[in-house]
Amino acid sequence: MAILAAPLPPPHRYPFSKTPPLDMDLDALPPPILVSDAQALARLLRVLEATQVVAIDTEADSFFNFREKVCLVQITADAQDFLVDPLARIDLAPLGAMLADPTKQKVFHDGEYDILILKRDFGFEFKNLFDTRIAEAALGVESPGLAAVLRARFGIELDKSMQRSDWSARPLSTKQIRYARLDTHFLIQLMQVQRRELAERGRGMIVEGECARLERLVPASGEFNPDDFVRLKGARALDRSGQRRLRELFAARQALAQAADLPPFKVLGNDALVEAARRAPRDFDELAHVPGVSPKHVRKIGRELLSALERAAELGPLEHPPQPSRKDGSVQLDELEFELHERLKNWRRERAVRLGLDSSLVLNRHVLVRLAQRKPIEEGDLAHVDGLLDWQINMFGPEILDVVRTGLRELPVVIAQSAGRRRHRARREGGRG
């Protein structure tokens, strides 16, 4: 464990000797194999059966459709690149056995989104994952995106211009095919290099813990919650009347997006939505002067936006602070737990700097929330905090307990003093009235 405590070199510098560049002409690679019928799928399955390490990525259409879907699954196995087309109406269920097989290594780069969408759309389960982005971050690299990593590691330049192209369109373009196959082509080689370096630094357990977390991910229900408007930047700065207007506009935009089969941001941007709630335009002319609302917006959706604002006026200001849907459990925190959570976050940030790690790899946000809720004060209490790993208990346990004990001793006094100041200020302002 002492190896982990050693700081890494400054960000942007690789902590190890640079991997020799790959002497490779990307244009000379054999074309990938398109899997769009049962015969091609059978060929892929034979390759997967005979290999133990598989690299995987996906492409979806979240920038073009209301409900995103998997449009392409890229697979590299046995030095061959496959592009699996889920839109070709082939049965992808046979891939599930490979993904859930603990004897086969599945390699992703920044795989959380891919895993969630594959679970949601196909019900797949995952075992024995390795995420090369997590590994790069665990090695102290500040820019672990795939293009930056392949450039620094192997001297490979990726063209990322197709990242936001329409992956639901068929046929795929030559540029899309080239882009997609390179997302997995080098991942297995990258993993092999990273494994050696992780072993040298004693940091393999960080990647193992994070990849185990990825395996347990559960897709969100997808149900729309109008109170999620509070997640928009600037929403909490509005008064209760403004928040009521934003809530109604937020729900109206969702309905418009669903009817048009577009992602909500393509109906109207978040900044324009918040500004419309702040200004409360009463007619088309006033709506047209809201920053971010174009004449086209006024023509196409102006009536619906003004109707939402009229509903908000009829309903009146929100009575209670809005509560967004629970994505990280934070809405369950009372005042003491919230303040304790802030102290734990500050400790995590400082510890991450000393280790040369991203804060999320010291403790992820879900574990921070659970620590604030459970308030462990004895060593044995830490074992009951879901998601807190053995290496984290061994490395950080005494420090976590010290933060919690100190917080429980000091925070009730701080909170009481703060409440007293608020009451005093309220009485003083009331007296002025």
Buried (B, 14 or more C-beta within 10 A) or exposed (E): EEEBEEEBEEEEEBBBEEBEEEEEEBEEEEEBBBBBEEEBBEBBBEBBEEBEBBBBBBBBBBBBBBEBBBBBBBBBBEEBBBBBBBBBEBEBEEBBBBBBBEEBBBBBBBBBBBBBBBBBBBEBEBBBBBBBBBBBBBBBBBEBBBBBBBBBBBBBEBEEEBEEBBBBEEEBEEEBBBBBBBBBBBBBBBBEBBBEBBEEBBBBBBBBBBBBBBBEBEEEEEEBBBBBBBBBEBBEEBEBBBBBBBBBBBBBBBBBBBEBEBBBEEBBBBBBBBBBBBBBBEEBEBBBEBEBBEEEBBEBBBEBBBEBBEBBEEBEEBEEEBEBBEEEBBBEBEEBBBBBBBBBBEBBEEBBEEBBBBBBBBBBBBBBBBBBBBBBEEEEBBEEBEBBBEBBBEBBBEEBBEBBBEBEEEBEEEBEEEEEEEEEEEEEEEEEE
